[in-house]
Amino acid sequence: MEQAEEHCYVCLQGSTEETPFMDPNPCYCRGSTKLHQHCFNQMRETVYKCGMCNKDWRDGKYTRIWDNQYCDNGNKWQETHYSDGKLHGTHTSWDFEGVKVLESNYDNGQNHGPFTWFHRNGTKMSETNFVHNQYHGPRLEWYENGQKKREYNYDNGQIHGLYQEWNEDGTIKLERYYDHGIRRR
C-alpha cells in the first residue's frame, strides 16, 4: 500500500530530504500540520500567507487584524481581532444557526473588558468584566425569560460584597456577603 505524500501547508509542495518538514504547524488552520524548514524560515523573516487558509504571518506570528471563521453551512462562527499575533479587541462567537452566543474583549492576549454570554433567544445569559485577565466589577446572570438570576461583585479576582440569587419568578432565593473571597454571612 502506497503512503500518501505530505504537503507543506505554506508552499503546498511535497517533502524531500533537502527540505525536511517541521511540526507543529504554527498556523491555526485545519490544513497540513507540517511545513518545510525553508518555508518556516521565510515565515519568520517576512510577511507570508498560509497556502491553505491565506492568513498573514510575520516573524512566526499571526498578523491579521481580524479573522472570520465559518461553519460548514456558511454561517459565521466567530470573528476575532488580533494585534502582534495576540487576541486584541472584540471577539464574537455564534452558534451553528447564526445566533450570537458570546461577545468578549481582549487586550494584548488577555481578557479585558466586558464578557457577555447570550441565551439562544438572544437575551443575555451572563455579563462580567475583566481587568487584565482577572474578574473585576459586577457579575450579572439572567434566566432565559430575562429575569435576573444572580448578581455579585468581583474585586481583583475575588468575590466581594453582596451576593444575591433570585428564583425564576423574581423572588429572592439567597443573600450572602463576601469580604475579598471570604464568606462573612
C-alpha positions in Angstrom: 0.0 0.0 0.0 1.4 3.4 -1.0 1.6 6.0 1.7 0.0 9.4 1.0 2.5 12.2 0.4 2.5 15.0 2.9 2.5 18.6 1.7 3.9 21.7 3.3 1.0 24.0 4.3 2.9 27.1 3.1 4.1 26.1 -0.3 1.8 23.1 -0.8 4.8 21.1 -2.2 5.8 17.5 -1.1 8.7 16.8 1.2 12.3 16.0 0.1 15.4 15.2 2.0 16.7 18.7 1.3 13.7 20.4 2.8 12.7 18.5 6.0 9.3 19.0 7.5 8.8 20.7 10.9 6.0 20.2 13.3 3.8 21.7 14.7 2.1 23.9 12.2 2.1 27.5 13.6 -1.0 28.3 11.6 -4.4 27.8 13.2 -6.0 26.5 10.0 -7.1 22.9 9.5 -4.5 22.4 6.8 -1.4 20.2 7.0 0.4 20.1 10.3 3.8 20.1 8.5 5.9 22.7 6.8 9.3 22.8 5.2 12.2 24.3 7.1 12.9 26.9 4.5 9.2 27.9 4.4 9.2 28.2 8.2 12.3 30.4 8.0 10.7 32.5 5.3 7.6 33.0 7.5 9.8 34.2 10.4 11.6 36.7 8.2 8.8 38.2 6.0 5.0 38.6 5.8 3.8 35.3 4.3 0.4 33.9 3.6 -0.5 30.4 4.6 -1.1 28.3 1.4 -4.1 26.6 3.0 -6.1 29.4 4.6 -4.4 32.6 3.3 -3.7 34.0 6.8 -0.9 36.6 7.1 2.2 35.8 9.2 5.2 37.9 10.2 8.1 36.7 12.4 6.2 33.4 13.1 3.1 35.3 14.4 -0.3 35.6 13.0 -0.6 39.2 11.9 -4.0 39.8 10.5 -6.0 42.4 12.4 -9.2 40.3 12.2 -10.3 36.8 11.4 -13.7 35.4 10.4 -14.4 31.6 10.6 -17.5 30.0 9.2 -19.5 26.8 9.9 -20.0 24.3 7.1 -23.4 25.8 6.4 -21.9 29.2 5.7 -22.9 30.9 8.9 -20.2 32.9 10.6 -18.9 31.0 13.7 -16.5 33.6 15.1 -14.9 36.9 14.4 -11.7 37.7 16.2 -9.3 40.7 16.2 -5.5 40.4 16.7 -2.5 42.6 17.3 1.0 41.2 17.1 -0.4 37.7 17.0 -2.4 38.1 20.2 -6.1 38.5 20.7 -6.9 42.2 20.9 -10.2 43.9 20.7 -13.7 42.4 20.3 -14.2 38.6 19.9 -17.7 37.4 18.9 -19.0 33.8 18.5 -22.2 32.5 17.0 -23.8 29.0 17.1 -24.3 26.8 14.0 -27.6 28.6 13.3 -26.1 32.0 13.4 -27.3 33.0 16.9 -24.8 35.2 18.8 -23.6 33.3 21.9 -20.6 35.2 23.1 -19.1 38.7 22.9 -15.8 39.3 24.7 -12.9 41.8 24.7 -9.2 41.3 24.8 -6.1 43.4 25.4 -2.8 42.0 24.3 -4.0 38.4 24.6 -5.7 38.9 28.0 -9.4 39.1 28.8 -10.0 42.8 29.4 -13.4 44.5 29.5 -17.0 43.2 29.2 -17.5 39.4 28.6 -21.1 38.6 27.7 -22.8 35.2 27.1 -26.3 35.0 25.4 -29.2 32.6 25.6 -30.4 31.1 22.3 -33.4 33.5 22.3 -30.9 36.5 22.2 -31.3 37.6 25.8 -28.2 38.0 28.0 -27.2 34.9 30.0 -24.4 36.5 31.9 -22.2 39.5 31.9 -19.0 40.1 33.7 -15.9 42.4 33.4 -12.2 41.5 33.3 -9.2 43.7 34.0 -6.0 42.1 32.7 -7.4 38.5 32.9 -9.0 38.9 36.4 -12.7 39.2 37.2 -13.3 42.8 38.4 -16.6 44.6 38.8 -20.2 43.4 38.7 -21.2 39.9 37.5 -24.8 39.6 36.4 -26.7 36.4 35.3 -30.2 36.1 33.9 -32.8 33.4 33.2 -33.9 33.0 29.6 -37.1 34.9 30.3 -34.9 38.0 31.2 -35.4 37.7 35.0 -32.3 38.4 37.0 -30.8 35.1 38.3 -27.6 36.3 40.2 -25.8 39.5 41.0 -22.4 39.9 42.7 -19.2 41.8 42.5 -15.5 40.9 42.0 -12.6 42.9 43.3 -9.3 41.8 41.7 -10.5 38.3 41.0 -12.3 37.7 44.4 -16.0 37.9 45.2 -16.5 40.9 47.3 -19.7 42.4 48.7 -23.3 41.4 48.5 -24.1 38.2 46.6 -27.8 37.7 45.6 -29.7 34.9 43.8 -33.3 35.0 42.6 -35.8 32.3 41.6 -37.1 32.4 38.0 -40.3 34.1 39.3 -38.3 37.0 40.7 -38.4 36.1 44.4 -35.2 36.3 46.4 -33.6 32.9 46.8 -30.3 33.7 48.6 -28.3 36.5 50.0 -24.7 36.3 51.2 -21.9 38.7 51.9 -18.2 38.2 50.9 -15.1 40.1 52.0 -12.5 39.6 49.3 -13.4 35.9 48.7 -14.3 35.0 52.3 -17.9 34.4 53.1 -18.9 36.5 56.1 -22.7 35.8 56.3 
